[in-house]
Amino acid sequence: MDFQLSSLRLAQAAADKTPALLVLVQQGFEPGGDAISALIGRAIDAGDFSAEASKLLASYGAVRIAAARIVLAGIGDGSPPKVRKAVAAALAALKGANANTLTLCFAQAAAPAAIGAAVQALAEGSYRYDTTKSPGEDKDGLKLKQALIGAPEAEAARAEFDRAVGIATGVRMAREWANRPANHATPTLLAEAAQALAKLPRLRCKVLGPKEVAELGMGAFQAVARGSAEELRFIELRYQGAAKGEAPVVLVGKGITFDTGGISLKPAPEMDEMKFDMSGAASVLGVFRALAELKPALNVVGLIPACENMPDGRAIKPGDVVTSMSGQTIEILNTDAEGRLVLCDALSYAERFTPRAVIDIATLTGACVIALGGVRSGMFASDDALAEALHAAGEAALDPCWRLPLDEDYAEGLKTNFADVANVAGRPAGAVTAAKFLQRFAKAYTWAHLDIAGTAWKGGTAKGATGRPVGLLVHYLLGQMGAAASSPDGEPPAKPSSGKDGKRKSTKVVKGAKGGKTRD
């Protein structure tokens, strides 16, 4: 959708011949002499409208107002969350309107963050998935193609507006790819989408196939892909907006394009939603799409291990032991805990970039859904400063996360007699033990893990991808511009300790392994 920003006052909005006009009214509104102010004043006096958050009043053919349809929406104190909810409610009221353009006008001066929230809500509310639908199938949805955002002195919010538009572009791409059925979003097609992105300025893409992945020794990633007829792909995206030598932030997105659970087969109900298991990968694509729009001065690398998890005769079995790229051996106790297997090799691959920080994004555990529901993504971090930056970015982006613990005691359940580590522990604290597994492969750098199993998509009648956490990640990355590319003492991050064979040392374990269900 095309967004425009204008310093628009109510008198000008009243003369705008837009098909639909949405006016956001904050508490404390003082009516002026224009037609829209008069309408708001009459409605408030009659008790038919108030500026309380998400209160609505729709009108058609209002006197002295050029727009055919006008919706008044209360935004309470004008905070970004209330603006977002009010715009969403207003768009629902306009759902059947035959309008492809809309003017959204703040009745009073608006904070830049509120204008950004309005852009975000418009983009979310007007998104329609139609890639695998017949043309014209969705007859009732809002068909917005253009939106004008107006407010007194709006130009002061230009930077926030531009950021919100860039994020909206990225979120749309993430939602599109996560929503596609698995036969329309195979690892090969996902790689082609990344290669198409690389045609944009400052972006590059490299795609590795089965042969190259085998040469790298990515035994855990290969093991997951073994049961599928679809070939794996390892996607490396690069955005270069800063000096070549500046350390990048690396984003690692889980790219399981369909997850049956493998031999540890998932229950049939709602298994169709496992097409969303590549939402971490989709969010990485979305972030790079946003970076291409915003062109920030920093370097970012995106890594996507993409494959299917299928249960054919070559698939890994519970009890199998595989060797990861790091040299650590892994006992597969549950083949439905495959996400951490593809991620661990990608985390090892990330070391070569001597990164400023590495953040992996994955629909990893059902336990995280139980802990946090669909409101906040689970966040784990090896560094307090990184955790604080991600939390702040999530709050600013209205894409919140919550930090969960990484106490070493949680790793006890991952011990096994038959390998360096098991891929699952018991049922308690499943999101934490999954993060502890990943942490073993991320010791060479500052690292964070976002478990988006509860926030990446919605079920039921609203079934579909949310595009989270693109907003959080973009806010975080923009906050990193100009940060030091090395550690405080000027030295690059430390390399992992190695054994005689050059591979990272692993801790021997003796305790019996535990089972347990997962959502990987």
C-alpha positions in Angstrom: 0.0 0.0 0.0 1.2 3.5 -0.8 1.4 5.8 2.2 1.7 9.6 2.2 2.1 12.1 5.0 0.6 15.6 5.1 0.3 18.5 7.6 -3.5 18.4 7.5 -6.0 20.2 9.7 -9.6 19.4 10.1 -10.8 22.2 7.8 -8.6 20.8 5.0 -9.8 17.3 5.8 -13.4 18.3 5.4 -12.7 19.5 1.9 -10.8 16.3 0.9 -12.9 14.3 -1.6 -11.6 11.0 -0.4 -13.9 7.9 -0.5 -13.3 7.3 3.2 -12.2 9.7 6.0 -11.1 8.4 9.4 -10.8 11.1 12.1 -8.9 10.2 15.3 -10.1 12.2 18.3 -8.1 12.5 21.5 -9.5 13.3 24.9 -9.6 17.1 25.5 -10.7 17.9 22.0 -11.7 21.5 21.6 -14.1 22.0 18.6 -13.1 24.7 16.0 -15.3 26.3 13.3 -14.9 23.6 10.6 -17.5 21.0 9.6 -15.7 18.1 11.1 -15.3 19.8 14.5 -19.0 20.7 14.4 -19.9 17.0 13.7 -17.6 15.8 16.6 -19.1 18.4 18.9 -22.7 17.5 18.2 -22.0 13.8 18.5 -20.3 14.3 21.9 -23.1 16.6 23.2 -25.7 14.0 22.1 -23.8 11.2 23.9 -23.4 9.3 20.6 -19.6 9.6 20.6 -16.7 10.1 23.0 -12.9 10.3 22.7 -12.6 7.2 24.9 -10.3 4.7 23.3 -11.9 2.7 20.4 -15.3 4.5 20.6 -16.6 4.8 17.0 -19.2 6.7 15.1 -19.8 6.2 11.4 -21.6 8.6 9.1 -22.5 8.8 5.4 -23.0 12.0 3.5 -22.3 14.4 6.4 -23.1 18.1 5.8 -20.2 20.2 4.5 -17.8 17.2 4.5 -16.6 16.1 1.0 -15.8 12.5 2.0 -18.7 10.1 1.4 -17.9 8.0 4.4 -16.6 9.4 7.7 -15.7 7.4 10.8 -14.9 9.2 14.1 -12.6 7.1 16.4 -11.7 7.9 19.9 -8.0 7.4 20.8 -8.1 8.2 24.5 -4.8 9.8 25.6 -3.4 9.4 22.1 -0.8 6.8 23.1 0.4 4.5 20.3 -1.3 1.3 21.6 -4.6 3.1 21.7 -4.2 4.6 18.3 -3.4 1.2 16.9 -6.5 -0.4 18.5 -8.8 2.5 17.4 -7.6 2.3 13.8 -8.1 -1.4 13.7 -11.6 -1.0 15.0 -12.4 1.7 12.5 -11.1 -0.3 9.6 -13.4 -3.2 10.6 -16.3 -0.7 10.4 -15.2 0.2 6.9 -14.7 -3.4 5.8 -17.6 -3.4 3.3 -16.8 0.0 1.9 -16.0 0.2 -1.8 -12.9 2.4 -1.2 -9.4 1.9 -2.4 -8.1 5.2 -0.9 -8.5 6.6 2.6 -7.5 9.7 4.5 -6.7 9.3 8.2 -6.6 12.6 10.1 -5.7 13.3 13.7 -8.0 15.9 15.1 -5.3 17.3 17.3 -1.5 17.4 17.2 -0.1 13.9 17.3 3.1 12.5 18.7 5.4 10.9 16.1 5.0 7.5 17.6 1.2 7.8 17.4 1.5 8.5 13.7 3.8 5.5 13.3 1.2 3.4 15.1 -1.5 4.6 12.7 0.6 3.5 9.7 1.2 0.1 11.3 -2.5 -0.4 12.0 -3.6 0.6 8.5 -1.0 -1.8 7.0 -2.1 -4.6 9.2 -5.8 -4.0 8.7 -5.7 -3.7 4.9 -3.5 -6.8 4.3 -5.2 -9.5 2.3 -3.7 -12.9 1.4 -4.7 -13.8 -2.2 -1.7 -15.6 -3.7 -3.5 -19.0 -3.9 -7.1 -17.6 -4.3 -9.0 -17.1 -7.5 -9.2 -13.5 -8.6 -12.0 -11.6 -7.0 -12.7 -14.3 -4.4 -12.5 -11.9 -1.4 -15.4 -9.6 -2.1 -15.9 -8.2 1.4 -12.3 -7.3 2.4 -11.1 -3.7 2.5 -9.3 -3.0 -0.8 -7.1 -0.1 0.3 -4.3 0.8 -2.0 -3.4 4.3 -0.8 -3.6 6.1 2.5 -2.9 9.7 3.4 -1.9 10.3 7.0 -2.7 13.8 8.2 -2.1 15.7 11.4 -1.3 19.3 12.4 2.5 19.8 12.0 2.8 16.2 10.7 6.2 16.9 9.0 7.8 16.8 12.4 7.0 13.1 12.4 8.6 12.4 9.0 11.4 10.2 10.4 9.0 8.1 12.4 6.6 7.9 9.5 9.3 6.7 7.1 10.4 4.1 9.6 6.8 2.9 10.1 6.3 2.6 6.3 9.5 0.6 5.9 8.5 -1.7 8.7 5.1 -2.1 7.2 6.7 -3.2 3.9 8.8 -5.8 5.7 5.9 -7.1 7.8 3.8 -7.5 4.6 6.6 -9.7 3.1 6.9 -11.7 6.2 3.2 -12.3 6.4 3.0 -13.2 2.7 5.7 -15.9 2.9 4.5 -17.4 6.2 0.9 -17.6 4.9 1.8 -19.5 1.8 1.0 -23.2 1.8 4.0 -25.4 2.1 3.8 -26.5 -1.6 4.0 -22.8 -2.5 6.8 -22.0 -0.1 9.3 -24.9 -0.4 13.0 -24.4 0.6 13.8 -23.8 -3.1 11.0 -21.1 -3.4 12.2 -19.5 -0.2 15.7 -19.3 -1.6 14.4 -17.7 -4.8 12.5 -15.1 -2.8 15.8 -14.2 -1.0 17.6 -14.0 -4.4 14.9 -11.7 -5.7 15.4 -9.5 -2.6 19.1 -9.3 -3.4 18.2 -7.3 -6.5 17.5 -4.3 -4.2 20.2 -1.9 -3.4 22.9 -2.9 -0.8 21.6 -6.5 -0.6 23.4 -9.7 -1.6 22.4 -13.3 -1.4 24.2 -16.7 -1.5 22.3 -20.0 -1.5 23.9 -23.3 -0.5 22.5 -26.7 -1.5 22.9 -30.2 -0.1 26.4 -30.7 -1.4 27.8 -27.4 0.1 26.0 -28.0 3.4 27.5 -31.5 3.6 31.0 -30.0 3.0 30.4 -27.7 5.9 29.7 -30.6 8.1 26.1 -29.4 9.0 25.1 -32.9 10.2 22.2 -31.7 12.4 20.6 -29.7 9.6 21.1 -32.5 7.1 19.5 -35.0 9.4 16.3 -33.0 9.6 16.1 -32.7 5.8 16.8 -36.3 5.2 13.1 -37.5 5.3 11.9 -35.0 2.6 11.8 -35.2 -1.2 12.4 -31.4 -1.1 16.0 -30.5 -1.1 17.3 -28.3 1.7 18.6 -24.8 1.1 20.9 -22.7 3.3 20.3 -19.0 2.6 22.8 -16.2 3.4 21.6 -12.7 3.0 23.8 -9.6 3.5 22.9 -6.0 3.8 25.8 -3.6 3.8 25.0 -0.1 4.8 28.2 0.6 6.8 31.9 0.2 6.2 32.9 -3.3 5.1 34.9 -3.9 8.2 32.2 -3.1 10.7 30.9 -6.1 12.5 27.4 -7.1 11.5 24.4 -8.2 13.5 23.4 -11.7 12.4 19.8 -12.8 12.3 19.1 -16.5 12.1 15.6 -17.5 11.1 14.2 -21.1 11.5 13.1 -22.1 8.0 11.1 -25.4 8.5 8.7 -24.9 5.6 6.5 -27.7 6.8 6.8 -29.7 10.1 5.0 -33.0 10.4 7.1 -33.8 13.5 8.9 -36.5 11.5 8.8 -40.0 13.0 7.6 -38.4 16.2 4.5 -37.5 14.2 2.3 -34.6 15.3 -1.5 -35.0 15.9 -3.6 -34.4 12.8 -5.8 -31.6 14.1 -4.3 -28.2 13.2 -1.3 -29.8 11.5 -2.0 -27.5 8.6 -0.7 -24.6 10.8 2.8 -26.2 10.6 3.2 -24.3 7.3 3.9 -21.4 9.7 6.9 -23.1 11.1 9.1 -21.0 8.8 7.9 -17.8 10.3 11.3 -17.1 11.7 12.7 -17.3 8.2 9.9 -15.2 6.9 10.7 -12.5 9.5 14.3 -12.4 8.4 13.1 -11.9 4.8 10.8 -9.1 6.1 13.6 -7.4 8.0 15.8 -7.3 4.9 12.9 -5.9 2.8 12.6 -3.2 5.4 16.3 -2.5 5.4 16.2 -2.0 1.6 13.6 0.7 2.2 15.2 2.4 5.1 18.9 2.1 4.1 20.4 2.4 7.6 24.1 2.8 8.1 24.9 -0.7 9.5 25.7 -4.2 8.4 23.3 -7.1 8.8 23.6 -10.8 7.9 20.6 -13.1 7.6 20.9 -16.9 7.8 18.0 -19.2 6.9 18.4 -23.0 7.2 15.4 -24.1 5.1 14.0 -27.7 4.8 10.9 -29.8 5.5 10.6 -32.3 8.4 9.0 -35.4 6.9 8.7 -39.0 8.1 9.8 -41.2 5.1 12.1 -44.3 5.3 15.3 -42.1 5.3 14.1 -39.9 8.2 16.0 -39.7 11.4 14.6 -41.8 14.2 14.4 -41.3 18.0 17.7 -42.5 19.4 19.8 -41.6 16.4 23.0 -39.6 17.1 24.1 -36.9 14.6 27.2 -34.7 14.5 26.7 -30.9 14.3 28.9 -28.4 12.5 30.4 -27.5 15.8 31.6 -31.1 16.3 29.2 -31.7 19.2 27.1 -34.9 18.9 23.4 -34.8 19.5 21.1 -37.6 20.5 17.7 -37.2 18.7 15.2 -38.2 21.4 12.3 -36.5 19.6 12.3 -35.8 15.9 9.7 -33.1 16.5 12.4 -31.0 18.2 13.9 -30.4 14.8 14.0 -26.6 14.8 16.8 -26.5 17.3 18.8 -28.9 15.1 18.7 -26.7 12.0 19.4 -23.6 14.1 22.4 -25.0 15.9 24.3 -25.5 12.7 23.3 -22.0 11.5 24.6 -20.6 14.8 27.9 -22.3 14.3 28.1 -20.9 10.8 27.4 -17.4 12.2 30.8 -17.4 13.9 32.6 -16.7 10.6 31.2 -13.2 10.5 32.8 -12.2 13.9 29.4 -10.7 14.7 28.5 -7.8 17.0 25.5 -9.9 18.1 23.5 -12.9 16.9 19.7 -13.2 17.3 17.9 -16.3 16.3 14.1 -16.2 15.6 12.1 -19.4 15.7 8.6 -20.9 16.3 10.3 -23.2 18.7 8.2 -24.5 21.6 4.6 -25.0 22.6 5.9 -24.4 26.2 6.5 -20.7 25.3 2.9 -20.4 24.1 1.7 -21.8 27.5 4.0 -19.3 29.3 3.3 -16.1 27.4 0.3 -16.8 25.1 0.1 -14.7 22.0 0.9 -11.4 23.5 4.7 -11.4 24.0 7.4 -13.4 22.3 9.8 -15.2 24.6 13.3 -13.7 24.7 16.5 -15.3 26.0 19.8 -13.5 26.0 23.4 -14.2 27.1 24.0 -10.5 27.6 22.0 -8.0 29.7 22.6 -5.0 27.4 21.3 -7.0 24.4 18.3 -8.2 26.4 17.5 -4.6 27.5 17.8 -3.3 23.9 15.5 -6.0 22.5 12.9 -5.4 25.2 13.0 -1.6 24.5 12.7 -2.2 20.8 9.7 -4.4 21.3 7.9 -1.9 23.4 8.6 0.9 20.9 7.5 -1.3 18.0 4.3 -2.5 19.8 5.8 -5.9 19.2 6.7 -6.9 22.8 8.9 -9.6 24.2 9.6 -10.9 27.7 12.9 -12.1 29.0 13.0 -15.7 30.3 15.9 -17.3 32.3 19.0 -19.2 31.2 20.1 -20.6 34.5 22.7 -23.4 34.0 20.6 -25.8 36.1 18.1 -25.9 33.3 20.6 -27.7 31.1 20.7 -30.8 33.4 17.8 -32.4 31.5 19.7 -32.3 28.2 22.4 -34.7 29.5 22.5 -38.2 27.9 24.7 -41.3 28.1 25.0 -41.6 24.3 26.0 -38.2 22.9 27.3 -34.8 24.0 23.8 -33.5 24.4 20.2 -34.6 23.9 17.8 -32.5 21.7 15.1 -32.4 24.3 14.8 -32.5 28.1 11.6 -33.2 30.1 8.3 -31.3 29.9 9.0 -28.7 32.6 10.4 -25.4 31.3 10.4 -26.6 27.7 11.1 -23.2 26.3 14.0 -22.7 28.6 15.6 -26.1 28.0 15.3 -25.5 24.2 17.1 -22.2 24.6 19.8 -23.9 26.7 20.3 -26.3 23.9 20.9 -23.5 21.4 23.1 -21.6 23.9 25.7 -24.4 23.6 26.3 -23.4 20.0 26.4 -19.7 20.6 29.2 -19.2 23.0 31.5 -17.4 20.7 29.5 -14.2 20.6 26.7 -12.2 22.2 23.5 -14.1 21.5 19.7 -13.8 21.9 16.9 -16.2 21.0 13.3 -15.1 20.3 10.7 -17.9 20.6 7.8 -16.7 18.5 5.7 -19.8 18.7 2.8 -17.9 20.3 3.1 -14.6 18.3 4.0 -15.6 14.7 0.5 -16.5 13.7 -3.1 -16.5 14.9 -5.5 -19.4 14.7 -9.3 -19.8 14.4 -11.3 -17.4 12.2 -8.4 -15.0 12.2 -5.9 -17.6 11.0 -2.9 -16.1 9.4 0.6 -14.8 10.0 1.3 -11.7 12.0 4.6 -10.7 10.6 6.1 -10.6 14.1 8.8 -9.9 15.2 9.9 -7.8 12.1 8.9 -4.5 13.9 10.9 -5.5 17.0 14.0 -6.4 15.0 14.0 -3.3 12.8 13.7 -1.0 15.8 16.5 -2.9 17.5 18.7 -2.7 14.4 18.1 1.0 13.8 19.1 1.6 17.4 22.5 -0.1 16.7 23.7 2.4 14.1 27.0 3.8 15.2 27.6 1.3 17.9 31.2 0.0 18.3 31.9 -2.9 15.9 34.2 -4.6 18.4 34.3 -5.4 22.1 34.9 -2.5 24.6 38.7 -3.2 24.6 38.8 -2.9 20.9 39.5 -6.6 20.3 37.2 -8.7 18.2 34.9 -11.2 20.1 36.8 -14.2 21.5 36.9 -17.4 19.4 35.5 -20.6 20.9 37.9 -23.0 22.6 39.0 -25.9 20.5 40.1 -29.5 20.9 43.0 -31.1 19.0 40.8 -31.7 16.0 40.1 -28.0 15.7 36.4 -28.5 16.7 34.8 -26.8 19.7 35.1 -28.8 22.9 31.9 -30.2 24.4 31.2 -31.3 27.9 30.7 -35.0 28.5 27.5 -36.1 30.1 26.4 -39.2 32.0 22.8 -38.7 33.1 19.9 -40.6 31.4 17.9 -38.6 28.7 14.4 -37.4 29.1 11.5 -37.4 26.7 8.8 -34.9 26.1 6.6 -33.2 23.6 7.8 -30.1 21.7 6.5 -27.7 19.1 9.7 -27.3 17.1 
